[in-house]
Amino acid sequence: MALVAIYTVGRLKHPYEHPASREFFEVGYKVFRQAGISGHLIEDFSSIEVPYPEDELNGEGFPILTLTVWKSLQSLYRFTYSGQHKRALQNRNKWIEPHQENEPAYVVWWTEKVNDVSWEEAFKRYNYYIQHGPTPFAFDFKHAFDEFGETFLAK
């Protein structure tokens, strides 16, 4: 059974201890709690002590990374655009710096095993997406692929 991984990347507008950043983390806790309760989230990889890629250390803002594995692309998409997560997305401009045009906020890919997902793999998929655009190797919801590499309409 194929699983889907998603890596998200952003930069906080304020230092981690700033009230706006604390609000971001409080909302994030609720989002991850809802994800766990959903029954569709399989794995959440901690970003504590993750060696950020060099390009993530340059620039403004404070890096925020997530890496999770989900049962299906449909369940990930539905979760992303509903409930707590949808509300967080609507408020992201309060907390997160705008992305550069060539820097996506996330990248998605298929995997057969949770053990194949790692931060190194996430960085590789993200960089591939930046260089090549969406392909079955790394894609986004607007240009999604199913587990067989066929174009897929996420909804």
Summary of the structure (lengths in Angstrom):
residues: 155
radius of gyration: 15.0
end to end distance: 20.1
largest distance: 44.6
contacts: 426
relative contact order: 0.21
helix: 40%
strand: 25%
